[in-house]
């Protein structure tokens, strides 16, 4: 939540008032008052006030803020500071808000709205004792939800958590403001060691009032900290189906992938028809190669994207039990030759290169492709193994062992260890 949330909150009533009277203003230049480039020769207050009103009526709040700031600097009247702060908040010029508040902090006044801004300023500066005296005065004047929420934040800053909690509860009872209940829940969760109560508060609110992004976002944070995977899943689903925001779908898929819950991920993607390319990856991760192959064909025919042809080739090979079939190898190599240099992807350079080497289709070409993969990822054990296997196939067994033996000591990959044995046999056979 923005640290300036309270300033924005306090500006809303001003904005409504400004908009409601907009049509009543007469353009200032139509009455030929003095030019805005005024000098000290002229009595400026009335003229600047008219200019400020005109700018505000035209919704030029930046200009209005500038005029009111000039008026305050000249007259030191609190009213002008309040108007300038209101306009600065509307245009989100928080630096100007701070400058004005610093100037009026030492002035005596009894304006409750300006006091609200000062409380927000003191909270930002962590001057909670000063904020407390203003807050108590503000609550005596008007005990509404907004003032109670401000007071809760002040008392929380002072470390009086029970008092802060009571103020947030009172604020929430008045208007069911989600920020008040988020503060209640966060205070319970982080400061008062009542995680279960905090979570249930937000769950109840989301059931009765709806799960906004703020409420659901806070719930997700609580669920992550308590490792409640089902809770995270449920909220992300709720958020996605409510907003259709793909970000929430992405987070849900990431959660499923992390938990290796591929069946749920597939069911969600099939239901939403969100992204077939992700569905393809999930099928592959689940080792459901039959459906993955079917989908890769469909995606390539629809888009002619070379990545899907490469995936088609991989899946066609992996799903076939007859790995040495000439027909299969011809089909797979033809597909790879169409896309391998377009993709320039080390993963596919290595996969296709190793295939050419292992099946004795074109060992030199395979080594060339594996070297391209190694140029991108020179420390990859898999790519080093492929190159060593290529050298072995060419009879260069000592060079192959030099490459492979160091990584075999760090690896438990069955294929790498088997390659080392075969290469050593090759060397022994040549003695």
C-alpha positions as CSV (number, residue, x, y, z in Angstrom):
1,X,0.0,0.0,0.0
2,X,1.3,3.5,-0.8
3,X,2.7,5.4,2.2
4,X,0.6,8.3,0.9
5,X,-2.7,6.4,1.2
6,X,-3.9,8.6,3.9
7,X,-3.2,11.8,2.0
8,X,-5.1,10.4,-1.0
9,X,-7.9,9.4,1.3
10,X,-8.1,12.9,2.8
11,X,-8.2,14.6,-0.6
12,X,-11.3,12.7,-1.9
13,X,-13.9,15.1,-0.3
14,X,-12.1,18.1,-1.8
15,X,-12.1,16.5,-5.3
16,X,-15.8,15.9,-5.1
17,X,-16.5,19.5,-4.0
18,X,-14.3,20.9,-6.8
19,X,-16.0,18.8,-9.5
20,X,-19.5,19.7,-8.3
21,X,-19.0,23.4,-8.7
22,X,-16.9,23.3,-11.8
23,X,-19.5,24.7,-14.2
24,X,-20.0,27.8,-12.0
25,X,-16.6,29.3,-12.8
26,X,-16.2,32.1,-15.4
27,X,-12.9,31.8,-17.3
28,X,-10.5,34.3,-15.7
29,X,-9.2,35.8,-19.0
30,X,-12.7,36.8,-20.0
31,X,-12.9,39.4,-17.2
32,X,-9.6,40.9,-18.0
33,X,-8.0,40.7,-14.6
34,X,-4.3,41.3,-14.1
35,X,-1.8,39.0,-15.9
36,X,-0.6,36.0,-13.8
37,X,3.0,37.4,-14.0
38,X,2.4,39.7,-11.1
39,X,4.9,41.9,-9.3
40,X,5.0,43.4,-5.9
41,X,3.5,46.6,-7.3
42,X,0.0,45.2,-7.2
43,X,-2.2,44.0,-4.3
44,X,-1.9,40.3,-5.2
45,X,-4.1,38.3,-2.8
46,X,-7.5,38.8,-4.5
47,X,-6.0,38.4,-7.9
48,X,-4.1,35.2,-7.1
49,X,-7.2,33.8,-5.4
50,X,-9.3,34.4,-8.5
51,X,-6.5,32.8,-10.6
52,X,-6.5,29.8,-8.2
53,X,-10.3,29.4,-8.4
54,X,-10.2,29.6,-12.2
55,X,-7.5,26.9,-12.4
56,X,-9.3,24.7,-10.0
57,X,-12.6,25.1,-12.0
58,X,-10.8,24.0,-15.1
59,X,-9.4,21.0,-13.2
60,X,-5.8,22.4,-13.7
61,X,-4.9,21.4,-10.2
62,X,-1.1,21.8,-10.7
63,X,-1.6,25.5,-11.6
64,X,-4.1,25.9,-8.8
65,X,-1.6,24.4,-6.3
66,X,1.0,26.9,-7.5
67,X,-1.3,29.9,-6.9
68,X,-2.4,28.7,-3.5
69,X,1.2,28.1,-2.5
70,X,2.1,31.7,-3.5
71,X,-0.9,32.9,-1.5
72,X,0.2,31.0,1.6
73,X,3.8,32.1,1.3
74,X,2.6,35.8,1.1
75,X,-0.2,35.7,3.7
76,X,0.6,32.7,6.0
77,X,-3.2,32.0,6.0
78,X,-3.8,28.3,6.8
79,X,-6.7,28.1,4.4
80,X,-4.4,28.6,1.4
81,X,-2.0,26.0,2.6
82,X,-4.9,23.5,3.0
83,X,-6.1,24.3,-0.6
84,X,-2.6,23.9,-2.0
85,X,-2.1,20.6,-0.2
86,X,-5.4,19.3,-1.5
87,X,-4.4,20.1,-5.1
88,X,-0.9,18.7,-4.6
89,X,-2.4,15.4,-3.4
90,X,-4.7,15.3,-6.4
91,X,-1.7,15.7,-8.8
92,X,0.4,13.4,-6.6
93,X,3.1,16.0,-6.0
94,X,4.0,14.7,-2.6
95,X,7.2,16.7,-2.4
96,X,5.1,19.9,-2.4
97,X,2.8,18.4,0.2
98,X,5.8,17.8,2.5
99,X,7.2,21.3,2.0
100,X,3.9,22.9,2.9
101,X,3.4,20.7,5.9
102,X,6.9,21.5,7.2
103,X,6.0,25.2,7.0
104,X,2.7,24.9,8.8
105,X,3.7,22.3,11.4
106,X,4.6,25.1,13.9
107,X,1.5,27.2,13.3
108,X,-1.4,27.2,15.7
109,X,-4.7,26.3,14.0
110,X,-7.8,24.2,14.7
111,X,-8.6,23.0,11.1
112,X,-9.5,19.2,11.4
113,X,-8.7,18.5,7.7
114,X,-5.3,20.1,7.9
115,X,-4.7,18.2,11.1
116,X,-5.4,15.0,9.2
117,X,-2.7,15.9,6.7
118,X,-0.3,16.8,9.6
119,X,-0.9,13.4,11.2
120,X,-0.1,11.7,7.9
121,X,3.1,13.8,7.8
122,X,4.1,12.9,11.3
123,X,3.4,9.2,10.7
124,X,5.7,9.4,7.6
125,X,8.4,11.0,9.8
126,X,7.7,8.5,12.6
127,X,7.0,11.4,15.0
128,X,4.2,9.5,16.7
129,X,4.0,11.5,19.9
130,X,3.3,14.7,18.0
131,X,0.8,12.7,15.8
132,X,-0.9,11.4,19.0
133,X,-1.9,14.8,20.4
134,X,-3.4,15.8,17.0
135,X,-5.1,12.4,16.7
136,X,-6.8,12.6,20.0
137,X,-8.1,16.1,19.1
138,X,-9.3,14.9,15.7
139,X,-11.3,12.0,17.3
140,X,-13.0,14.4,19.7
141,X,-14.0,16.5,16.8
142,X,-15.2,13.6,14.6
143,X,-15.0,9.9,15.4
144,X,-15.4,8.6,11.9
145,X,-13.9,5.6,10.1
146,X,-11.1,7.6,8.5
147,X,-10.0,9.3,11.7
148,X,-10.1,6.1,13.6
149,X,-7.9,4.4,11.1
150,X,-5.4,7.2,11.3
151,X,-5.4,7.0,15.1
152,X,-4.9,3.2,14.9
153,X,-1.8,3.7,12.8
154,X,-0.4,6.3,15.3
155,X,-0.9,4.0,18.3
156,X,0.6,1.1,16.4
157,X,3.6,3.3,15.7
158,X,3.8,4.0,19.5
159,X,3.8,0.2,20.1
160,X,0.3,0.3,21.7
161,X,-0.9,-2.7,19.7
162,X,-4.1,-3.4,21.7
163,X,-5.2,0.2,21.5
164,X,-4.4,0.3,17.8
165,X,-6.4,-3.0,17.2
166,X,-9.4,-1.6,19.0
167,X,-9.3,1.6,16.8
168,X,-9.0,-0.4,13.6
169,X,-12.0,-2.6,14.7
170,X,-14.1,0.4,15.5
171,X,-13.2,1.9,12.1
172,X,-14.1,-1.3,10.3
173,X,-17.4,-1.6,12.1
174,X,-18.4,1.8,10.7
175,X,-17.9,1.2,7.0
176,X,-16.3,-2.2,6.5
177,X,-13.2,-0.5,5.0
178,X,-10.9,-3.1,3.6
179,X,-7.8,-1.1,4.6
180,X,-8.9,-1.2,8.2
181,X,-9.4,-4.9,8.3
182,X,-6.0,-5.4,6.5
183,X,-4.4,-3.4,9.2
184,X,-6.2,-5.4,11.9
185,X,-5.1,-8.7,10.3
186,X,-1.5,-7.6,9.7
187,X,-1.2,-6.3,13.2
188,X,-2.5,-9.6,14.6
189,X,-0.3,-11.7,12.3
190,X,3.0,-9.8,12.6
191,X,3.0,-8.2,16.0
192,X,0.5,-10.1,18.2
193,X,1.3,-13.7,17.2
194,X,-2.3,-14.5,16.3
195,X,-1.8,-15.8,12.8
196,X,-4.9,-18.0,12.8
197,X,-7.2,-15.2,13.9
198,X,-5.7,-12.8,11.4
199,X,-6.2,-15.2,8.5
200,X,-9.8,-16.0,9.5
201,X,-10.6,-12.3,9.7
202,X,-9.7,-11.8,6.0
203,X,-11.3,-15.1,5.0
204,X,-14.6,-14.0,6.6
205,X,-14.4,-10.5,5.0
206,X,-13.7,-12.1,1.6
207,X,-16.7,-14.4,2.0
208,X,-19.1,-11.6,3.1
209,X,-17.8,-8.6,1.1
210,X,-15.8,-10.1,-1.7
211,X,-12.1,-10.8,-2.1
212,X,-10.5,-7.7,-3.6
213,X,-6.9,-7.7,-4.9
214,X,-5.8,-6.1,-1.6
215,X,-7.6,-8.6,0.6
216,X,-6.6,-11.6,-1.4
217,X,-3.1,-10.3,-1.8
218,X,-2.7,-10.1,2.0
219,X,-4.2,-13.5,2.4
220,X,-1.8,-15.0,0.0
221,X,1.1,-13.5,2.0
222,X,-0.3,-15.1,5.2
223,X,-0.7,-18.4,3.4
224,X,2.8,-18.4,2.1
225,X,4.2,-17.7,5.6
226,X,2.2,-20.6,7.1
227,X,2.9,-22.8,4.1
228,X,-0.8,-23.2,3.3
229,X,-0.6,-24.3,-0.3
230,X,-4.3,-25.1,-0.6
231,X,-5.1,-21.7,0.7
232,X,-2.8,-20.0,-1.9
233,X,-4.3,-22.1,-4.7
234,X,-7.8,-21.2,-3.7
235,X,-7.2,-17.5,-3.5
236,X,-5.3,-17.4,-6.8
237,X,-8.1,-19.2,-8.5
238,X,-10.7,-16.8,-7.0
239,X,-8.7,-13.8,-8.2
240,X,-8.2,-15.1,-11.7
241,X,-11.8,-16.0,-12.3
242,X,-12.9,-12.6,-10.8
243,X,-10.4,-10.4,-12.7
244,X,-9.3,-12.5,-15.7
245,X,-5.8,-11.1,-15.0
246,X,-3.3,-13.5,-16.5
247,X,-0.8,-12.6,-13.8
248,X,-2.8,-14.6,-11.2
249,X,-3.1,-17.5,-13.6
250,X,0.7,-17.4,-14.1
251,X,1.3,-17.5,-10.3
252,X,-1.1,-20.4,-10.0
253,X,0.6,-22.4,-12.7
254,X,4.0,-21.6,-11.1
255,X,2.6,-22.9,-7.8
256,X,1.4,-26.1,-9.4
257,X,4.7,-26.6,-11.1
258,X,6.7,-26.0,-7.9
259,X,4.5,-28.6,-6.1
260,X,4.7,-30.9,-9.2
261,X,0.9,-30.9,-9.2
262,X,0.7,-31.3,-12.9
263,X,-2.8,-32.8,-13.0
264,X,-4.3,-29.7,-11.4
265,X,-2.3,-27.4,-13.7
266,X,-3.5,-29.3,-16.8
267,X,-7.1,-29.2,-15.6
268,X,-6.9,-25.5,-15.0
269,X,-5.4,-24.8,-18.4
270,X,-7.8,-27.0,-20.2
271,X,-10.7,-25.3,-18.4
272,X,-9.5,-21.7,-19.0
273,X,-8.0,-22.3,-22.5
274,X,-5.5,-19.7,-21.3
275,X,-2.2,-20.7,-23.0
276,X,-1.6,-23.9,-24.9
277,X,2.1,-23.3,-25.0
278,X,2.2,-23.5,-21.2
279,X,-0.1,-26.6,-21.4
280,X,2.4,-28.2,-23.7
281,X,5.2,-27.6,-21.2
282,X,3.1,-29.0,-18.4
283,X,2.3,-32.1,-20.4
284,X,6.1,-32.5,-21.0
285,X,6.9,-32.0,-17.4
286,X,4.4,-34.7,-16.5
287,X,5.9,-36.9,-19.1
288,X,2.6,-37.1,-20.8
289,X,4.4,-37.3,-24.2
290,X,1.4,-38.6,-26.1
291,X,-0.7,-35.4,-25.4
292,X,2.4,-33.2,-25.7
293,X,3.1,-34.6,-29.1
294,X,-0.5,-34.1,-30.2
295,X,-0.5,-30.5,-28.9
296,X,2.9,-29.6,-30.4
297,X,1.6,-30.6,-33.9
298,X,-1.5,-28.5,-33.5
299,X,0.4,-25.5,-32.3
300,X,2.9,-25.7,-35.2
301,X,0.2,-26.1,-37.8
302,X,-1.7,-23.1,-36.4
303,X,1.3,-20.8,-35.9
304,X,4.2,-22.2,-38.0
305,X,6.4,-21.1,-35.0
306,X,9.7,-23.0,-35.3
307,X,9.9,-23.7,-31.6
308,X,6.8,-26.0,-31.9
309,X,8.4,-27.9,-34.8
310,X,11.5,-28.5,-32.7
311,X,9.3,-29.7,-29.8
312,X,7.4,-31.9,-32.2
313,X,10.6,-33.5,-33.4
314,X,11.8,-34.1,-29.8
315,X,8.4,-35.6,-28.8
316,X,8.2,-37.7,-32.0
317,X,11.5,-39.3,-31.2
318,X,10.9,-39.7,-27.4
319,X,7.5,-41.3,-27.9
320,X,8.7,-43.9,-30.4
321,X,9.8,-47.2,-29.1
322,X,11.8,-48.0,-32.3
323,X,14.6,-45.4,-31.8
324,X,16.7,-46.9,-34.6
325,X,14.0,-46.8,-37.2
326,X,15.3,-45.1,-40.4
327,X,11.9,-43.7,-41.1
328,X,11.7,-42.1,-37.6
329,X,15.3,-40.7,-37.8
330,X,14.6,-39.2,-41.2
331,X,11.5,-37.5,-40.0
332,X,13.1,-36.1,-36.9
333,X,16.3,-34.9,-38.6
334,X,14.2,-33.2,-41.4
335,X,12.3,-31.2,-38.8
336,X,15.4,-30.2,-36.9
337,X,17.2,-29.1,-40.1
338,X,14.4,-26.7,-40.8
339,X,14.6,-24.9,-37.5
340,X,17.9,-25.5,-35.7
341,X,19.7,-22.4,-37.0
342,X,16.6,-20.3,-36.7
343,X,16.2,-21.1,-33.0
344,X,19.9,-20.8,-32.1
345,X,19.0,-22.4,-28.8
346,X,21.7,-24.3,-26.9
347,X,19.1,-26.9,-25.6
348,X,18.2,-27.9,-29.1
349,X,21.7,-27.5,-30.5
350,X,22.8,-30.1,-27.9
351,X,19.7,-32.4,-28.3
352,X,20.0,-32.6,-32.1
353,X,23.8,-32.7,-32.0
354,X,23.8,-35.7,-29.6
355,X,21.1,-37.5,-31.7
356,X,23.4,-37.1,-34.8
357,X,26.3,-38.4,-32.8
358,X,24.6,-41.2,-30.9
359,X,22.8,-42.7,-34.0
360,X,25.9,-42.3,-36.2
361,X,23.9,-40.1,-38.6
362,X,26.6,-37.3,-38.9
363,X,29.1,-37.2,-36.0
364,X,31.0,-34.2,-37.3
365,X,27.8,-32.2,-37.7
366,X,26.7,-33.3,-34.3
367,X,30.0,-32.2,-32.7
368,X,29.6,-28.8,-34.5
369,X,26.2,-28.3,-33.0
370,X,27.2,-29.4,-29.5
371,X,30.1,-26.9,-29.6
372,X,27.6,-24.1,-30.4
373,X,25.7,-25.1,-27.3
374,X,28.9,-25.1,-25.2
375,X,29.7,-21.6,-26.5
376,X,26.6,-20.4,-24.7
377,X,26.8,-22.7,-21.6
378,X,30.4,-23.8,-21.3
379,X,30.0,-25.5,-18.0
380,X,27.0,-27.7,-18.7
381,X,27.7,-31.3,-17.8
382,X,25.2,-32.5,-20.4
383,X,26.8,-30.6,-23.2
384,X,30.3,-31.7,-22.2
385,X,29.1,-35.3,-22.1
386,X,27.7,-34.9,-25.7
387,X,31.0,-33.5,-27.0
388,X,33.0,-36.3,-25.2
389,X,30.6,-38.9,-26.8
390,X,31.2,-37.3,-30.2
391,X,35.0,-37.6,-29.7
392,X,34.5,-41.2,-28.6
393,X,32.6,-42.0,-31.8
394,X,35.5,-40.6,-33.8
395,X,37.9,-42.8,-31.9
396,X,39.5,-39.9,-30.0
397,X,39.0,-41.6,-26.7
398,X,41.8,-40.1,-24.6
399,X,40.5,-36.6,-25.4
400,X,37.0,-37.7,-24.6
401,X,38.1,-39.0,-21.2
402,X,39.9,-35.8,-20.4
403,X,36.7,-33.9,-20.9
404,X,34.3,-36.3,-19.2
405,X,36.2,-37.8,-16.3
406,X,36.3,-34.5,-14.2
407,X,32.5,-34.0,-14.4
408,X,31.8,-37.7,-13.8
409,X,33.2,-37.4,-10.3
410,X,30.6,-34.8,-9.5
411,X,27.7,-36.5,-11.3
412,X,25.4,-39.3,-10.6
413,X,23.8,-39.3,-14.0
414,X,23.6,-42.9,-15.2
415,X,24.3,-42.0,-18.8
416,X,27.4,-40.0,-18.1
417,X,28.8,-42.7,-15.9
418,X,28.1,-45.3,-18.6
419,X,29.9,-43.2,-21.2
420,X,33.0,-43.0,-19.0
421,X,33.0,-46.8,-18.8
422,X,32.7,-47.1,-22.5
423,X,35.4,-44.5,-23.2
424,X,37.8,-46.3,-20.8
425,X,37.2,-49.6,-22.5
426,X,38.0,-47.8,-25.8
427,X,41.3,-46.7,-24.4
428,X,42.1,-50.1,-22.9
429,X,41.3,-51.7,-26.2
430,X,43.8,-49.5,-28.0
431,X,46.7,-50.4,-25.7
